[in-house]
Amino acid sequence: MAQEVIIWHNPRCSKSREALKLLQEKGIEPKIYKYLDEHPTKEQIVELLKMLGARPRDIMRTKEKLYKELGLKDVEDDEKLIEAMVEHPRLIERPIVVENGKAVLGRPPEKVLELVGA
């Protein structure tokens, strides 16, 4: 039986909308997690990083004005980077699609299709 597909989605982001559309065109209706509305917990981000096999900075929007304002470029402590994402979820790159204990960052959006085998 297929596992639930979840997309960490920002409807205002064109890449996120494009990834969602690609999934829907393949007949996949993912659960939409609007992480900007329902802030993720530290535990959720840590779990997501494990699934991605990534470090915190790998999923951060390093060109975001807020990233520069918070001085995160100079932060080496992963815990502090995770805390920044919990406090400011817009720092999280999107979209991220999760299925069956694995995740992929949809940059470019077509990468999400690798995860769902579509």
C-alpha positions as CSV (number, residue, x, y, z in Angstrom):
1,M,0.0,0.0,0.0
2,A,1.4,3.4,-0.9
3,Q,2.4,5.7,1.9
4,E,1.0,9.1,2.4
5,V,2.8,11.9,0.4
6,I,3.3,15.2,2.3
7,I,4.4,18.4,0.7
8,W,5.8,21.2,2.8
9,H,4.1,23.9,0.8
10,N,4.0,27.7,0.4
11,P,1.2,28.5,-2.0
12,R,2.9,31.9,-2.7
13,C,6.0,30.2,-4.1
14,S,6.0,29.3,-7.8
15,K,8.3,26.3,-7.3
16,S,6.1,25.0,-4.6
17,R,3.0,25.4,-6.7
18,E,4.8,23.7,-9.7
19,A,5.9,20.7,-7.6
20,L,2.3,20.3,-6.3
21,K,1.0,20.4,-9.8
22,L,3.5,17.8,-11.0
23,L,2.4,15.4,-8.2
24,Q,-1.3,16.0,-9.0
25,E,-0.7,15.4,-12.7
26,K,0.7,12.0,-11.7
27,G,-2.4,11.2,-9.8
28,I,-0.9,11.9,-6.4
29,E,-2.9,14.1,-4.0
30,P,-0.4,14.9,-1.3
31,K,-1.3,16.1,2.2
32,I,-0.4,19.8,2.1
33,Y,1.5,21.0,5.1
34,K,1.5,24.9,5.1
35,Y,4.5,25.2,7.3
36,L,4.3,29.0,7.3
37,D,0.8,28.8,8.9
38,E,1.4,25.9,11.2
39,H,5.0,26.3,12.4
40,P,7.1,23.1,12.5
41,T,8.5,22.0,15.7
42,K,12.2,21.4,16.3
43,E,11.5,17.6,16.3
44,Q,9.8,17.9,12.9
45,I,12.8,19.8,11.4
46,V,15.3,17.3,12.9
47,E,13.2,14.4,11.5
48,L,13.0,16.1,8.1
49,L,16.8,16.6,8.0
50,K,17.3,12.9,8.8
51,M,15.0,11.9,5.9
52,L,16.8,14.3,3.6
53,G,20.2,13.2,4.8
54,A,20.9,17.0,5.1
55,R,22.4,19.5,7.4
56,P,20.3,22.5,8.5
57,R,21.9,25.0,6.2
58,D,21.1,22.7,3.2
59,I,17.4,23.5,3.6
60,M,17.7,27.1,4.4
61,R,16.9,30.0,2.2
62,T,20.3,31.6,2.4
63,K,19.4,34.5,0.0
64,E,16.4,35.4,2.2
65,K,16.8,38.9,3.7
66,L,15.9,37.6,7.1
67,Y,18.9,35.1,6.9
68,K,21.3,38.0,6.5
69,E,19.5,40.1,9.2
70,L,19.9,37.3,11.7
71,G,23.6,36.9,10.9
72,L,23.1,33.2,10.2
73,K,25.9,33.0,7.6
74,D,28.4,33.1,10.5
75,V,26.6,30.5,12.6
76,E,28.3,27.1,12.7
77,D,26.0,25.5,15.4
78,D,23.4,23.3,13.7
79,E,21.2,23.6,16.8
80,K,21.1,27.4,16.5
81,L,20.2,27.0,12.7
82,I,17.4,24.6,13.6
83,E,16.1,27.0,16.3
84,A,16.1,29.8,13.7
85,M,14.0,27.8,11.3
86,V,11.5,26.9,14.2
87,E,11.2,30.6,15.1
88,H,11.2,31.8,11.4
89,P,9.8,29.1,9.2
90,R,10.1,31.3,6.1
91,L,13.9,30.4,6.3
92,I,13.0,26.9,5.2
93,E,13.5,26.2,1.5
94,R,10.5,24.8,-0.3
95,P,9.0,22.7,-1.5
96,I,10.0,19.6,0.4
97,V,8.1,16.3,-0.3
98,V,8.0,13.4,2.2
99,E,7.0,9.8,1.5
100,N,7.7,6.6,3.3
101,G,10.4,8.0,5.6
102,K,12.3,9.7,2.8
103,A,12.2,13.3,1.7
104,V,13.4,15.4,-1.2
105,L,13.9,19.1,-1.7
106,G,11.9,20.1,-4.9
107,R,14.6,22.3,-6.4
108,P,14.0,22.0,-9.3
109,P,10.4,20.9,-8.8
110,E,10.9,17.8,-11.0
111,K,13.0,16.3,-8.3
112,V,9.8,15.4,-6.3
113,L,8.9,12.9,-9.0
114,E,12.1,10.9,-8.2
115,L,10.8,10.4,-4.6
116,V,7.3,9.2,-5.5
117,G,8.5,7.0,-8.4
118,A,6.3,8.9,-10.9
